Amino acid sequence: MTSVTWVLVVAIIVLAVLVIAGLLLGARALRQLHSDRQVAQEKQEQAVGDAQAKVEDANAKAASVRAETAAAKAEANAARAEARRVLEAAHSEADTILEHAHRQAEADAEQLRSAARRSGEREIALLNATVKEQAAEVERRAARIDERERLHGEEVERLVERERRLAALESDLSRREAALAERESELARSEEVRRRELERIAGLTADTARGELIEAIEGQAKREAAILVRDIETEAKNTADNRARHIVVDAIQRIASEQTAESVVSVLHLPSDEMKGRIIGREGRNIRAFESTTGVNLIIDDTPEAVLLSCFDPVRREVGRLTLEKLVLDGRIHPHRIEEVFDSAKNEVERLCDRAAEEALVDVGITNIHPELVKLLGRLRYRTSYGQNVLKHLVETAHIAGIMAAELGLDVPTMKRAAFLHDIGKALTHEVEGSHALIGADMARKYGEHEDIVHAIEAHHNEVPPQTIEAVLTQAADACSGGRPGARRESLEAYVKRLERIEEIAGGKAGVEKVFAMQAGREIRVMVRPDDIDDIGAAVLARDVAKQIEEELTYPGQIRVTVVRESRVTELAR
């Protein structure tokens, strides 16, 4: 057999083995498939049983769900009914609230209308008062113009009468000259006859007779000259007196200014009455802080939409008024804010004083003055003397002195400068002891004023005898300004002097920081430094001040002395 044959035989054997193996494997697979089918059938039957059990459970749950659904529907119906009831109640309550809001809005509108009506009435009253003041001012100006026209008319009549007198005097003088010429000729003839007769009777020589005649004529001429000198002196004196009166009256009338009564109370209008509660603060802390910081007594009463500020010192009262006004506009009122606004108001008042001094200098026409003197003049803006504003008094005195100096042919700028600075010492009377005339003279000398002006200042109240015409005219102008009707009042000045003395008594004690006279002088508050005075020392200080006030002053009622010792500790959180 060949190799090919053996290969074919081997292939056939292999194929037969493979077929037999496939048949064995297929039989095994059929048996496995049959067993698997039986297991699957058993599982299917078990699953059908489980499914039937689950269906029965689902039916039970569905019945339970249907019952719960019915209960839920019942609860939903009840909730809808409750919602309808609540909605109806809400509608009724909304109607009630709306009606109440309408009534409240009508009440607020009525209140606003009444407030607007009151405000309008106040504005109308203010406008009426302003119109009346303007009408009174017009009448006063018309009266001054009429008076001035009358004086001019009288002056014209006097001039006409003077011209007539001069014409009569000239004609009389011409007649006298003619009579004198005729008399001289008669005297010459008489003298000649007398000389001849004397020579004939007495046998005198011509020289002797001439001497006797000269002595007789000399005696007669001296007598006539004495009579003439007496008449001329009398006429000159009368003319000088009339002229001096005319100069003074004309000077006063040309610069007379209106004087307003000085008050110790300022009124501040508020936007509403509820602002009073904010000003007072919790348990009154704001009003106590305001009074202790500013030294101004704050009076809050039943006056609608207004508060009163009382203080005898007008500068301090103005600072307090500006402080409260700024606090009301800002709305933030507490002790720390009060101190901040007080510093701002104090600086603003200082600027107003400087501006008032500059305006007064421009009005008088004075330039080239030391800045420190300008500051002192500005402080006089709020200073009064017997009710007369000192700065206005200086302007008025300067104008009077300038007019009189012009009439007398003197140096007008120097005269006005001396008169304008004569009361500058009153700006330092609270700080420096002594007469304001001497204090003002020292200040003027210190800041380079001329010695004539310094002398006029120190001599205007005769502390130093006046030696120059400037000093005399300064005294005259000061008397004209202060002595004219309506310029000064005594009662307010005495009251202010008493309050100033009360503050001076307490301020002179050791350890005192601030002193404020409150309640129209019925109370004095003394702020002491806590490091210098303890509680026992504060009690001793209050007793000493009260005792000295009793000994030195005369006053109605009683004065309460309150010593305040306050400690403050401040730290910075960085």
Backbone torsions as a table, in degrees:
resi	resn	phi	psi	omega
1	MET	NA	145.1	-177.6
2	THR	-86.2	172.0	179.1
3	SER	-67.2	-33.9	-179.2
4	VAL	-63.9	-39.0	-178.8
5	THR	-65.6	-42.5	177.7
6	TRP	-62.4	-36.0	178.6
7	VAL	-64.6	-43.5	-178.5
8	LEU	-65.2	-40.2	-179.8
9	VAL	-63.1	-46.1	179.5
10	VAL	-60.8	-39.8	-179.1
11	ALA	-65.0	-40.6	-179.4
12	ILE	-64.9	-43.1	-179.9
13	ILE	-61.2	-44.2	-179.8
14	VAL	-61.3	-43.2	-179.2
15	LEU	-63.6	-39.2	179.9
16	ALA	-65.4	-44.5	177.3
17	VAL	-57.3	-42.2	-178.7
18	LEU	-64.9	-38.9	-179.3
19	VAL	-66.1	-43.3	-179.8
20	ILE	-62.3	-44.4	178.7
21	ALA	-61.4	-39.1	180.0
22	GLY	-65.7	-40.2	-180.0
23	LEU	-64.1	-41.6	178.9
24	LEU	-61.9	-45.4	-179.9
25	LEU	-63.9	-39.1	180.0
26	GLY	-65.5	-39.1	179.0
27	ALA	-65.2	-44.2	177.2
28	ARG	-59.6	-40.5	-179.7
29	ALA	-64.4	-37.9	179.7
30	LEU	-64.9	-41.8	179.5
31	ARG	-64.6	-41.0	178.5
32	GLN	-63.7	-38.9	-179.3
33	LEU	-66.8	-37.8	-179.8
34	HIS	-67.3	-40.9	178.4
35	SER	-66.2	-39.3	178.1
36	ASP	-63.4	-39.8	-179.5
37	ARG	-63.0	-39.7	179.7
38	GLN	-65.6	-42.5	177.7
39	VAL	-61.8	-42.0	-179.4
40	ALA	-64.4	-38.6	-179.3
41	GLN	-65.6	-41.2	178.4
42	GLU	-63.2	-42.7	178.6
43	LYS	-63.0	-38.0	-178.1
44	GLN	-65.4	-42.5	179.0
45	GLU	-63.3	-40.2	177.8
46	GLN	-64.1	-38.8	179.4
47	ALA	-66.0	-37.8	179.3
48	VAL	-64.5	-39.4	177.8
49	GLY	-64.3	-43.6	177.3
50	ASP	-61.2	-38.8	-179.1
51	ALA	-65.8	-40.0	179.2
52	GLN	-63.9	-38.5	177.8
53	ALA	-64.4	-42.7	178.7
54	LYS	-63.9	-38.0	179.3
55	VAL	-62.8	-42.2	178.1
56	GLU	-62.4	-42.1	176.3
57	ASP	-62.6	-39.3	179.8
58	ALA	-64.8	-38.4	178.4
59	ASN	-63.4	-41.8	178.7
60	ALA	-62.7	-45.2	178.2
61	LYS	-63.5	-38.0	178.4
62	ALA	-61.7	-40.9	177.5
63	ALA	-62.2	-42.3	178.4
64	SER	-63.0	-40.9	179.0
65	VAL	-63.8	-39.6	179.1
66	ARG	-63.7	-37.2	177.8
67	ALA	-65.7	-44.0	178.4
68	GLU	-63.5	-36.9	178.1
69	THR	-62.6	-41.0	178.2
70	ALA	-63.0	-43.0	178.9
71	ALA	-64.4	-39.8	178.5
72	ALA	-63.2	-40.1	177.7
73	LYS	-62.6	-40.5	178.1
74	ALA	-63.0	-44.2	178.0
75	GLU	-63.8	-38.1	177.8
76	ALA	-62.2	-42.3	178.1
77	ASN	-62.0	-43.1	178.8
78	ALA	-63.8	-40.9	178.3
79	ALA	-63.1	-39.5	177.5
80	ARG	-62.6	-41.5	178.8
81	ALA	-62.9	-44.6	179.1
82	GLU	-63.2	-39.4	178.5
83	ALA	-63.5	-41.8	177.9
84	ARG	-62.3	-40.4	179.5
85	ARG	-64.3	-45.6	179.0
86	VAL	-61.9	-39.7	179.6
87	LEU	-63.8	-42.3	177.9
88	GLU	-63.9	-41.3	177.9
89	ALA	-62.8	-40.2	178.4
90	ALA	-63.4	-41.0	178.0
91	HIS	-60.6	-45.7	-179.2
92	SER	-63.7	-42.0	178.7
93	GLU	-65.0	-38.2	177.3
94	ALA	-64.1	-39.0	177.4
95	ASP	-63.4	-41.7	179.7
96	THR	-63.4	-45.7	179.5
97	ILE	-62.5	-40.1	179.6
98	LEU	-64.5	-40.5	178.3
99	GLU	-65.4	-41.9	177.4
100	HIS	-63.2	-39.1	178.8
101	ALA	-64.5	-39.2	177.4
102	HIS	-61.8	-44.2	179.6
103	ARG	-64.1	-42.1	178.7
104	GLN	-62.9	-41.3	178.9
105	ALA	-63.8	-40.2	177.7
106	GLU	-64.3	-41.4	178.5
107	ALA	-62.9	-44.1	178.4
108	ASP	-62.5	-40.7	179.1
109	ALA	-63.4	-39.6	178.6
110	GLU	-65.7	-39.5	177.5
111	GLN	-63.6	-42.7	178.0
112	LEU	-63.5	-39.9	178.2
113	ARG	-63.9	-41.2	178.7
114	SER	-65.2	-41.3	178.1
115	ALA	-62.9	-42.3	178.1
116	ALA	-64.0	-37.1	179.2
117	ARG	-65.1	-43.5	178.5
118	ARG	-63.3	-42.5	178.7
119	SER	-61.9	-41.7	178.7
120	GLY	-64.2	-39.1	178.4
121	GLU	-64.3	-40.7	177.3
122	ARG	-63.2	-43.6	179.0
123	GLU	-61.1	-41.2	179.8
124	ILE	-64.6	-42.6	178.5
125	ALA	-62.1	-41.8	178.4
126	LEU	-63.1	-43.7	178.5
127	LEU	-63.8	-40.3	178.4
128	ASN	-62.9	-42.3	178.1
129	ALA	-62.8	-41.1	178.9
130	THR	-63.1	-43.0	179.7
131	VAL	-63.2	-40.7	178.8
132	LYS	-64.7	-42.7	178.1
133	GLU	-61.3	-43.0	178.6
134	GLN	-64.2	-40.4	178.3
135	ALA	-63.5	-42.2	178.2
136	ALA	-63.5	-39.6	177.8
137	GLU	-62.1	-41.8	178.4
138	VAL	-63.0	-42.2	179.3
139	GLU	-64.2	-42.1	178.6
140	ARG	-62.9	-42.6	178.2
141	ARG	-63.7	-40.4	178.0
142	ALA	-62.6	-40.3	178.7
143	ALA	-64.2	-41.7	178.2
144	ARG	-64.0	-40.2	178.4
145	ILE	-63.7	-43.3	178.2
146	ASP	-62.0	-42.2	179.7
147	GLU	-64.0	-40.8	178.8
148	ARG	-64.9	-42.1	176.8
149	GLU	-62.3	-39.1	178.5
150	ARG	-63.2	-43.1	178.6
151	LEU	-63.1	-41.2	176.6
152	HIS	-61.4	-41.8	178.3
153	GLY	-61.9	-42.7	178.0
154	GLU	-63.6	-38.8	178.9
155	GLU	-63.3	-42.4	178.1
156	VAL	-62.3	-43.6	178.3
157	GLU	-61.2	-41.3	178.2
158	ARG	-62.5	-41.1	178.9
159	LEU	-63.8	-41.6	178.2
160	VAL	-63.1	-44.4	178.9
161	GLU	-62.9	-37.5	179.0
162	ARG	-65.9	-40.0	176.8
163	GLU	-62.3	-40.3	178.2
164	ARG	-63.3	-41.6	178.8
165	ARG	-64.1	-39.9	178.8
166	LEU	-63.2	-40.9	178.1
167	ALA	-63.2	-42.6	178.7
168	ALA	-64.0	-40.7	178.5
169	LEU	-64.1	-39.5	178.2
170	GLU	-63.2	-44.5	178.2
171	SER	-64.3	-41.0	178.2
172	ASP	-63.7	-38.8	178.8
173	LEU	-65.2	-38.0	177.4
174	SER	-63.8	-43.4	178.3
175	ARG	-63.3	-40.5	179.5
176	ARG	-63.9	-40.2	178.6
177	GLU	-62.7	-42.0	177.8
178	ALA	-64.5	-42.9	179.4
179	ALA	-64.4	-39.9	178.5
180	LEU	-64.4	-39.7	178.2
181	ALA	-63.0	-43.7	178.8
182	GLU	-64.9	-39.5	-179.8
183	ARG	-67.1	-37.4	177.7
184	GLU	-62.5	-42.2	177.9
185	SER	-64.3	-41.8	176.9
186	GLU	-62.5	-42.4	178.2
187	LEU	-62.9	-38.5	178.0
188	ALA	-62.2	-43.7	178.4
189	ARG	-65.8	-44.5	179.3
190	SER	-62.6	-40.0	179.8
191	GLU	-62.8	-40.4	178.5
192	GLU	-65.2	-43.5	178.8
193	VAL	-64.4	-44.3	-178.9
194	ARG	-63.4	-41.4	-180.0
195	ARG	-61.4	-44.5	179.9
196	ARG	-64.9	-40.3	-179.0
197	GLU	-67.4	-42.6	179.2
198	LEU	-63.6	-40.9	178.7
199	GLU	-63.6	-35.7	-179.3
200	ARG	-72.8	-44.1	-174.9
201	ILE	-78.7	-52.7	-173.1
202	ALA	-88.5	-11.3	-178.1
203	GLY	65.2	30.6	-179.5
204	LEU	-83.8	156.3	176.4
205	THR	-81.4	167.9	-179.2
206	ALA	-66.9	-35.5	179.8
207	ASP	-66.8	-41.2	179.0
208	THR	-64.7	-46.0	178.4
209	ALA	-62.6	-39.3	178.2
210	ARG	-62.3	-40.0	178.5
211	GLY	-63.2	-45.3	178.5
212	GLU	-62.8	-40.6	179.5
213	LEU	-64.9	-40.4	179.4
214	ILE	-63.3	-41.5	178.7
215	GLU	-63.1	-40.4	-179.9
216	ALA	-65.4	-45.0	-179.9
217	ILE	-65.8	-37.5	-179.7
218	GLU	-63.9	-42.8	178.0
219	GLY	-62.5	-42.8	179.1
220	GLN	-66.2	-39.8	179.8
221	ALA	-66.1	-39.3	177.6
222	LYS	-64.0	-39.8	179.2
223	ARG	-64.1	-46.1	179.6
224	GLU	-65.2	-37.6	178.6
225	ALA	-65.6	-39.7	178.2
226	ALA	-63.0	-41.7	177.9
227	ILE	-63.0	-43.8	-180.0
228	LEU	-64.4	-42.9	178.2
229	VAL	-61.8	-41.2	178.8
230	ARG	-62.1	-44.5	178.7
231	ASP	-63.2	-42.5	-179.3
232	ILE	-64.6	-42.6	179.0
233	GLU	-63.2	-41.4	178.7
234	THR	-62.8	-45.2	179.2
235	GLU	-64.7	-40.1	179.1
236	ALA	-65.5	-39.1	178.9
237	LYS	-64.7	-44.7	178.2
238	ASN	-62.6	-42.8	179.0
239	THR	-64.5	-40.4	180.0
240	ALA	-65.5	-42.0	179.3
241	ASP	-62.9	-45.2	179.1
242	ASN	-63.5	-41.4	-179.8
243	ARG	-65.4	-41.4	179.1
244	ALA	-63.9	-43.3	177.1
245	ARG	-61.2	-41.9	-179.8
246	HIS	-62.2	-42.1	-179.4
247	ILE	-63.3	-47.1	-177.8
248	VAL	-65.2	-45.7	-179.5
249	VAL	-63.3	-42.1	179.6
250	ASP	-64.5	-40.1	179.4
251	ALA	-64.4	-44.1	-179.4
252	ILE	-65.7	-43.4	-178.2
253	GLN	-66.3	-32.6	-177.2
254	ARG	-74.8	-23.8	-176.9
255	ILE	-121.5	4.5	-178.2
256	ALA	-59.7	126.8	-178.5
257	SER	-113.0	160.0	179.4
258	GLU	-70.8	142.7	177.1
259	GLN	-116.7	131.9	178.0
260	THR	-109.7	146.6	-179.2
261	ALA	-67.5	127.7	177.5
262	GLU	-76.8	137.3	-178.6
263	SER	-119.3	154.4	176.4
264	VAL	-101.4	10.2	-177.0
265	VAL	-130.4	135.1	173.5
266	SER	-118.8	145.1	-179.4
267	VAL	-110.6	130.1	177.1
268	LEU	-117.2	121.9	179.4
269	HIS	-83.0	138.7	-177.9
270	LEU	-107.6	154.3	178.5
271	PRO	-68.3	-28.6	179.1
272	SER	-160.3	164.6	-179.1
273	ASP	-71.8	-23.2	179.5
274	GLU	-67.0	-18.3	177.0
275	MET	-66.7	-24.2	179.0
276	LYS	-62.9	-40.4	178.1
277	GLY	-63.2	-37.7	178.1
278	ARG	-69.3	-33.5	177.9
279	ILE	-68.2	-40.5	-179.8
280	ILE	-67.7	-42.9	178.7
281	GLY	80.7	175.0	179.6
282	ARG	-67.1	120.7	-179.0
283	GLU	56.2	26.7	174.9
284	GLY	76.7	19.7	-176.1
285	ARG	-71.3	-34.4	-178.3
286	ASN	-67.5	-44.8	-177.7
287	ILE	-69.0	-33.8	176.1
288	ARG	-67.3	-41.0	178.3
289	ALA	-65.0	-39.0	179.9
290	PHE	-64.0	-46.9	-177.9
291	GLU	-68.1	-37.9	179.8
292	SER	-72.0	-28.4	-179.7
293	THR	-81.3	-44.5	-174.6
294	THR	-93.4	-23.4	-175.1
295	GLY	74.4	19.2	-178.8
296	VAL	-113.0	134.0	179.6
297	ASN	-81.0	124.6	-178.3
298	LEU	-103.3	118.8	-176.9
299	ILE	-107.9	117.7	177.9
300	ILE	-116.7	111.6	-178.5
301	ASP	-125.4	-156.5	-176.9
302	ASP	-82.7	3.6	178.1
303	THR	-62.7	123.4	-175.5
304	PRO	-68.2	130.1	172.6
305	GLU	54.7	40.8	179.5
306	ALA	-159.3	149.0	173.2
307	VAL	-131.9	158.4	-178.2
308	LEU	-112.1	141.1	174.8
309	LEU	-118.2	121.2	-174.4
310	SER	-118.9	128.9	176.8
311	CYS	-168.2	138.7	-179.1
312	PHE	-74.9	-24.2	-179.7
313	ASP	-86.2	112.1	-176.1
314	PRO	-65.9	-31.7	178.1
315	VAL	-66.5	-47.0	178.9
316	ARG	-63.3	-39.2	179.5
317	ARG	-65.8	-38.1	178.7
318	GLU	-67.8	-39.1	176.7
319	VAL	-63.1	-42.5	178.2
320	GLY	-64.1	-39.4	179.9
321	ARG	-65.1	-44.6	178.3
322	LEU	-64.1	-38.2	178.6
323	THR	-61.3	-48.6	-179.1
324	LEU	-66.9	-36.8	178.8
325	GLU	-62.9	-43.4	178.7
326	LYS	-67.4	-37.0	177.8
327	LEU	-63.8	-41.5	179.6
328	VAL	-65.7	-41.6	178.9
329	LEU	-67.1	-37.0	-179.2
330	ASP	-74.7	-37.4	179.6
331	GLY	90.0	-18.6	179.2
332	ARG	-93.2	107.3	-176.4
333	ILE	-122.7	107.7	173.7
334	HIS	-154.8	163.8	-171.7
335	PRO	-55.5	-43.0	-179.5
336	HIS	-65.8	-40.4	178.4
337	ARG	-66.3	-33.9	178.5
338	ILE	-62.3	-42.5	179.4
339	GLU	-65.0	-40.1	179.6
340	GLU	-64.1	-47.5	-178.2
341	VAL	-67.5	-32.6	177.9
342	PHE	-62.4	-43.5	177.4
343	ASP	-61.7	-41.6	178.8
344	SER	-64.5	-43.7	179.7
345	ALA	-65.8	-36.5	178.4
346	LYS	-63.1	-42.5	177.0
347	ASN	-64.6	-37.4	179.8
348	GLU	-66.2	-40.1	178.0
349	VAL	-65.1	-37.1	176.4
350	GLU	-63.2	-40.1	176.7
351	ARG	-64.6	-38.3	177.6
352	LEU	-64.3	-38.5	178.3
353	CYS	-64.2	-44.4	178.6
354	ASP	-61.3	-41.0	179.2
355	ARG	-65.4	-39.6	178.6
356	ALA	-63.6	-40.0	177.8
357	ALA	-63.9	-42.6	178.9
358	GLU	-64.0	-40.9	178.3
359	GLU	-65.0	-39.3	178.3
360	ALA	-64.5	-40.7	177.9
361	LEU	-63.7	-39.9	177.5
362	VAL	-65.7	-40.5	-179.5
363	ASP	-62.9	-40.7	-178.9
364	VAL	-80.2	-26.2	-179.3
365	GLY	88.1	33.0	-179.3
366	ILE	-104.6	132.4	177.4
367	THR	-127.6	175.3	175.6
368	ASN	56.1	60.7	179.0
369	ILE	-122.9	147.9	-175.4
370	HIS	-64.8	140.5	-179.3
371	PRO	-59.9	-32.1	179.1
372	GLU	-67.4	-36.0	175.0
373	LEU	-66.8	-34.2	176.6
374	VAL	-62.8	-41.1	178.2
375	LYS	-63.7	-41.6	178.8
376	LEU	-64.4	-38.7	177.0
377	LEU	-64.5	-38.3	178.9
378	GLY	-62.8	-33.5	178.9
379	ARG	-67.2	-21.0	178.0
380	LEU	-77.4	-3.6	179.4
381	ARG	-61.5	-33.8	-179.1
382	TYR	-107.7	11.6	-179.1
383	ARG	-98.3	139.2	179.1
384	THR	-123.8	154.6	175.0
385	SER	-130.3	109.4	-175.3
386	TYR	55.2	39.1	178.3
387	GLY	85.4	-7.0	-179.7
388	GLN	-98.3	130.5	179.3
389	ASN	-63.7	126.5	-172.3
390	VAL	-68.7	-39.9	-178.4
391	LEU	-66.3	-41.6	175.1
392	LYS	-65.4	-35.6	176.6
393	HIS	-62.6	-38.6	178.3
394	LEU	-65.8	-43.2	178.4
395	VAL	-61.9	-45.0	-179.4
396	GLU	-63.6	-43.3	179.6
397	THR	-63.9	-39.4	179.5
398	ALA	-63.6	-42.1	178.5
399	HIS	-64.5	-43.0	178.9
400	ILE	-61.6	-46.6	-180.0
401	ALA	-63.5	-38.6	179.0
402	GLY	-63.8	-41.5	179.7
403	ILE	-65.8	-44.5	179.7
404	MET	-65.9	-37.9	177.8
405	ALA	-64.4	-38.4	178.0
406	ALA	-64.9	-39.4	179.1
407	GLU	-67.3	-32.0	-177.8
408	LEU	-92.6	-0.6	177.8
409	GLY	75.1	30.4	179.4
410	LEU	-98.2	179.3	179.0
411	ASP	-76.1	105.6	-173.8
412	VAL	-65.8	-48.3	-179.1
413	PRO	-58.9	-41.7	179.0
414	THR	-64.8	-40.9	-179.6
415	MET	-64.8	-43.7	179.7
416	LYS	-66.1	-36.8	179.8
417	ARG	-65.8	-43.4	179.2
418	ALA	-63.8	-44.0	-179.8
419	ALA	-67.8	-35.6	-178.5
420	PHE	-70.0	-30.0	-177.4
421	LEU	-98.1	5.6	-170.0
422	HIS	-68.9	-27.6	-179.5
423	ASP	-108.0	21.3	-177.2
424	ILE	-67.1	-21.1	179.0
425	GLY	-67.0	-17.8	179.0
426	LYS	-67.7	-16.7	176.7
427	ALA	-73.0	-14.1	-177.1
428	LEU	-120.5	10.0	-176.5
429	THR	-66.3	-23.7	177.1
430	HIS	-79.6	-16.7	-173.8
431	GLU	-110.2	-26.6	-175.6
432	VAL	-123.8	132.4	177.9
433	GLU	-76.3	144.8	176.5
434	GLY	123.8	177.2	180.0
435	SER	-70.5	143.5	-179.3
436	HIS	-67.4	-25.3	178.3
437	ALA	-67.4	-45.4	179.6
438	LEU	-70.0	-38.3	177.1
439	ILE	-62.1	-44.9	178.8
440	GLY	-63.6	-37.9	178.1
441	ALA	-64.5	-42.2	177.8
442	ASP	-62.1	-41.8	179.4
443	MET	-65.6	-43.5	179.7
444	ALA	-63.4	-40.5	178.2
445	ARG	-66.3	-37.4	-179.1
446	LYS	-65.1	-35.5	-175.8
447	TYR	-101.9	24.4	164.9
448	GLY	85.5	21.4	176.3
449	GLU	-76.6	155.5	-178.2
450	HIS	-65.0	151.7	-175.6
451	GLU	-64.9	-31.6	176.8
452	ASP	-63.9	-39.9	178.5
453	ILE	-68.6	-40.8	177.7
454	VAL	-61.4	-43.1	179.1
455	HIS	-64.6	-39.7	178.1
456	ALA	-62.9	-36.0	180.0
457	ILE	-69.0	-45.9	-175.2
458	GLU	-76.9	-15.3	-177.2
459	ALA	-104.4	2.5	-172.2
460	HIS	-75.2	-12.2	172.1
461	HIS	-120.3	20.3	175.2
462	ASN	65.4	20.9	168.0
463	GLU	-63.2	-30.7	173.8
464	VAL	-126.2	134.1	-179.9
465	PRO	-60.0	131.2	179.9
466	PRO	-68.3	133.4	-177.1
467	GLN	-118.5	-8.9	-176.0
468	THR	-126.3	162.7	178.4
469	ILE	-67.5	-30.5	177.6
470	GLU	-64.1	-40.8	178.9
471	ALA	-64.7	-41.5	180.0
472	VAL	-65.9	-44.7	179.6
473	LEU	-67.0	-33.5	175.6
474	THR	-62.7	-42.5	175.7
475	GLN	-61.0	-44.0	-178.7
476	ALA	-64.7	-44.8	-179.7
477	ALA	-65.4	-38.7	177.4
478	ASP	-63.3	-42.5	178.7
479	ALA	-65.8	-37.5	179.0
480	CYS	-65.7	-41.9	-178.7
481	SER	-70.2	-42.1	-177.6
482	GLY	-83.9	-21.2	-175.6
483	GLY	-95.3	-7.8	-179.5
484	ARG	-69.5	153.8	-175.5
485	PRO	-60.7	134.6	174.9
486	GLY	85.3	1.0	-175.0
487	ALA	-81.2	-35.2	-173.1
488	ARG	-135.2	156.0	176.0
489	ARG	-134.8	145.5	-173.1
490	GLU	-91.5	-35.2	-168.8
491	SER	-65.2	-47.9	-178.1
492	LEU	-63.8	-38.8	-179.8
493	GLU	-64.8	-42.5	178.0
494	ALA	-63.1	-39.2	178.6
495	TYR	-63.7	-45.1	179.8
496	VAL	-65.1	-40.1	178.6
497	LYS	-61.0	-39.7	179.6
498	ARG	-63.9	-44.4	179.9
499	LEU	-65.6	-39.2	177.5
500	GLU	-62.9	-39.0	179.7
501	ARG	-67.4	-36.7	177.2
502	ILE	-60.5	-46.0	178.9
503	GLU	-65.6	-36.4	179.2
504	GLU	-64.7	-39.5	-179.2
505	ILE	-61.1	-48.7	-179.4
506	ALA	-71.8	-36.7	-178.4
507	GLY	-68.5	-19.1	179.9
508	GLY	-82.4	-4.1	180.0
509	LYS	-81.3	153.2	-179.5
510	ALA	-72.5	140.0	177.8
511	GLY	85.7	0.1	-178.3
512	VAL	-85.1	132.3	-179.7
513	GLU	-100.6	-48.9	179.8
514	LYS	-138.6	150.5	176.9
515	VAL	-136.0	130.7	179.1
516	PHE	-130.9	126.9	171.9
517	ALA	-88.7	121.5	-174.1
518	MET	-119.3	170.6	173.2
519	GLN	52.0	48.4	178.3
520	ALA	55.2	34.8	177.5
521	GLY	88.4	1.9	179.1
522	ARG	-85.6	-9.3	178.1
523	GLU	-143.8	141.9	176.3
524	ILE	-128.3	127.3	-179.2
525	ARG	-108.2	124.8	-176.1
526	VAL	-113.1	116.0	176.4
527	MET	-93.6	120.4	-177.6
528	VAL	-111.1	159.5	176.8
529	ARG	-81.7	121.4	-175.1
530	PRO	-64.1	-23.7	179.1
531	ASP	-74.9	-25.4	-176.6
532	ASP	-94.2	-29.5	-174.4
533	ILE	-129.5	129.6	176.5
534	ASP	-92.6	-171.6	-176.7
535	ASP	-66.0	-39.3	178.2
536	ILE	-67.3	-41.7	176.9
537	GLY	-62.4	-34.1	177.3
538	ALA	-64.4	-41.2	177.4
539	ALA	-64.5	-41.4	178.4
540	VAL	-64.8	-40.4	178.9
541	LEU	-62.8	-42.7	179.3
542	ALA	-61.9	-41.7	179.5
543	ARG	-67.0	-40.5	179.4
544	ASP	-64.8	-42.7	179.9
545	VAL	-64.2	-44.5	179.3
546	ALA	-61.7	-41.1	-179.8
547	LYS	-65.4	-42.2	-180.0
548	GLN	-67.4	-37.2	177.3
549	ILE	-63.9	-41.2	178.0
550	GLU	-61.7	-37.3	-176.0
551	GLU	-76.7	-34.2	-170.1
552	GLU	-99.6	-28.2	-170.1
553	LEU	-114.1	156.4	173.2
554	THR	-117.8	126.6	-173.6
555	TYR	-155.4	154.5	176.7
556	PRO	-82.4	148.9	175.5
557	GLY	73.3	-141.9	-178.0
558	GLN	-136.2	160.6	-179.0
559	ILE	-122.6	125.0	178.3
560	ARG	-90.5	129.9	178.1
561	VAL	-106.0	117.2	-179.4
562	THR	-116.6	120.0	178.1
563	VAL	-102.3	124.1	-177.2
564	VAL	-109.0	119.8	177.1
565	ARG	-117.3	106.3	-173.4
566	GLU	-120.9	131.6	178.2
567	SER	-108.1	135.6	178.7
568	ARG	-130.5	137.3	176.4
569	VAL	-121.8	126.8	-176.0
570	THR	-124.5	130.7	175.3
571	GLU	-130.4	154.3	-179.5
572	LEU	-109.6	130.0	175.6
573	ALA	-97.4	112.3	-176.2
574	ARG	-105.1	NA	NA
